[in-house]
Amino acid sequence: MSDPIRLLLADDQALIRGALSALLNLERDLEVVAEVERGDLVLDAVRAHTVDVALLDVEMPGLDGISVAAQLATEAPTTRSLVVTTFGRPGYLRRALDAGASGFVVKDTPADELADAVRRVHQGLRVVDPTLATESLLDGTNPLTDREQDALRLALDGRPVADIARELSLSTGTVRNHLSSAVTKTNAASSVQAAVIARDRGWL
């Protein structure tokens, strides 16, 4: 029998990591060799444990899973990334694949399907949750510019325009223009609503 596929689990919730590890270790051809709770610990762990496939949560302290996927694609290209997340947002899917992830599935994926996804990613195939793939096609690409996204992230907290302008080192007029454009693109009634819509679609 060939050597098992070596896995790393990156998730800030210990219960989730433990459950995934227990499920995946039941498979004879899979072995969890490392677990980390922060995104900025992934690269060092991948190098230390010779990881074949890294399973990444999206929202983690230190570095989010999409940024980790991009980092691994550049710094450790022999390790493939599979995003496993609670947040099944079409925008996240598109961003993850653009960043270099080989797969994207949600955490309620049945254990046998998750194990199969790991095997397929290890073989060099791309694995995508079919429902999210359909939604991603229907939603289209992220219409927001980088600056509009920056402004909306700050608007999510209900910050006034002057505070956003100061944070981004922009004039208040420029920030108003970015927010107004984002409101139009998301068909929202306000900048806060536009920020919520963009967040829920995985654009932020």
N, C-alpha and C positions, 0 to 999 in steps of 0.2 A: 504493500500500500504506500502511496506517495505521502510526503510530509503534509500535515494539516495546514490549512490556510490560516495565517497568523493575523489576529485581529486586535485593534485598539478601539476602546469605547471612550468617547468624550461626551460627557453629560454632567451638568452641575447638580443633578438630583441623584443622590446615592441609591435610592430605591429603584429608580429607572435603570441605572447602571447594573445594579445587582440582578434585576430581573432579566435584562438582556443577556448578561453574562451567563446566567444559569441556563437560559434557553439555548443560546448558541453553543455552549460547551457540551450540550447533549448530543450535538451532531458530531459524528466520528471524524469528519474531515475538516472541522473548524476548531480553532483554539484561541481563546481570549488571552493574550499575553500581556496586555497593559490596559489600565483604566486611569483616566484623568478627569478632574472636575472643572478644568479651565481650558479655554481655547489656546491660551498662550503657552500651555505646557505640552501641546500635541507634538510639535516638531521634534523636540528633544526626545520625547518618549518613542516616537516613530523610529528615530535613529538608534536609540538605545536597544530597542527590542526587535529590530528588523521586521517591521509590520508590513503585511501584504495589503490589507484593507482597513482603513480608518472609518469607523462609524461616528458621524458627527451630528450633534444637536445644533440647531440654528442659534438659539439665544443662550449664550454662555458668558460668564465674566472673563475679562482678559482679552478675548478675541472671539468674535462670533464665528459660527461654523462655516459660513460662506467665505469669510476672509481666510479661515484655516484651509479650506479647500483650495483657494487660490495660492496660498503659501506652499502647500504640499505639491501642487502642480509644478511649481517653480523650483522648490528646494529639495523635494524628495519625490521625483516623478515616478519612481518604481512603486510607490504606495498609492493605491487608488482610494478615492473618497466616496463614501455613501452617506448622504445626509438622511438622518432618521429623526423626524421632528413631529412635535405636537401641532405645530403651526402649518397646516396644509394650505398655504397661500400660493396661488399661481405665480405671483411676482417673485416669491422666494425660489420657486422652482426654476424660473428662467435665469435668475441671478446666479443660482448655484451651478447650473450647467455652464453658464458663461464663464464662471470662475474656474471651471475645470473639474467639477465633481462628475463622477461616472454614474451616479444614481441618486434618486430622491424618492423616499417613501415616508409614509406617516407611521407613528408609533403603534397604532392599533392594527398594523399589518399582521396577519396570522404568522405564528412562529415559523411554519414550514416555508411560507412565502418569503419571509425575511432571510432565512438561511439560503434559499434559492437565489435571492437577489444578491447576496454576498458572493455566492459562487459565480454568478454571471458577471458581476463587476470585476471579480478577480480574473476572469477569462478575457477581459478587455471589452465586454459588452456594456451598453448603456441601459440602465433600468430606471423607469419612471412610473410613478403611481398613475394608472390610466385615467382616473377621474381628474386629477390635477392637470394632466397633460391636456385633456379636453378643455378644462376651464382656462388654462393658459392660452390656448389657441383662440378661445372666444374673447378673452380679455384683451388680447393684443399686447404689444410691447409697452413698456413704461414710457409715458409721454412726457414725463417731467425732466427738466434739466437738472444738473448737479446742484446748482444754486437754489433752484426751487425746492429740491429735496432737503437741502440744508435748512432753508427757512421754515419748511413745514415741520421738520423734526423739533425745532424750537417752538413753533406755534402749537404743537401738541400739548404743551404744558400750559397753554393760555398766556404765554408771554406777550407783553405789548410790543408793538413794532419797534419802538426805540431800543428796547432791550435786545431784540433780535439783531437790529442793525449794529449795535455795539459789539455783540458777540461775533458777528460775521465780518466786522470791519467794513461795513457798507453804509451808504447813506440811507436815511429812512425812506426816501423816495424810491430808491432802488429796491429795497425790501418790499415796499408796498406793491411795486410792479411785479416782483417775483410771486408774491402771494396772490395777487389778482389773477395772474396768468395761471397759477395752479388751481385756483377756484374755478376758472373757466374750463380747464382741461378735465377736472374731475366732476363737473356739473354740480358743484357744492354751493351751499348758501353762504358759507363763511370760511375763513381760513382754517379755523379749528376743525370744521366738518371736512374740509378738503384734506387736512392732515390725517384725520381718522380714516377716511376712505383710502388714502394712499397707504397708510399703515396696514389696513386690513387686506389690501391687495398685494402686500409684500413689496411695495415700491420704496419703502423707507428702510 
